[in-house]
């Protein structure tokens, strides 16, 4: 017998025992389940339906064999329910795709419109970055591109940590204004 399942009602478990098992083992995991569903599903109005679909699938599977441990099984079912919902919402007939891995790649690949939009956003960011003073630009590149910490940036640039914080705060504010907001006159020039 598979180590991840225990015998279920088909092997002597009464329906009332299955219900008691479900309440005892599955319901306490609702907060974890909802957290996972919220992380993977943007439309909050669908969450209750997704949760019920997960519960139904777990309950139906447990009629034959109870999962043990329950939590990994529940989260795997949740993942599969979300994947199925994504596929249905994309209106891609599964019969049209011989290999399901191809469907996963197609779902993750950005379309041509998104690629054009990303290139334009990158051009705007490059233009905005070129308007920053050199030290501000250097600090932002070290932090956001190279992923250095404040102390590492301070050491690399030969400045104090408070200066790094100042450069980062001012350059991020300036970039945000140039890219998304109405430019405002800073109290002190960059």
Buried (B, 14 or more C-beta within 10 A) or exposed (E): EEEBBBEBBEEEBEEEEBEEBBEEBBEEBEEEBBEBBEEBBEEEEBBEEBBEBBBEBBBEBBEEBBBEEBBEBBBBBBBEBBBBBBBEEEEBEEEEBEEEEEBBEEEEEEEEEEEEEEEEEEEBEEEBBEEBBEBBBBBBBBBBEEEBEBEBBBEBBEBEEEBBBBBBEBBBBBBEBBEEEEEEEEEEEE
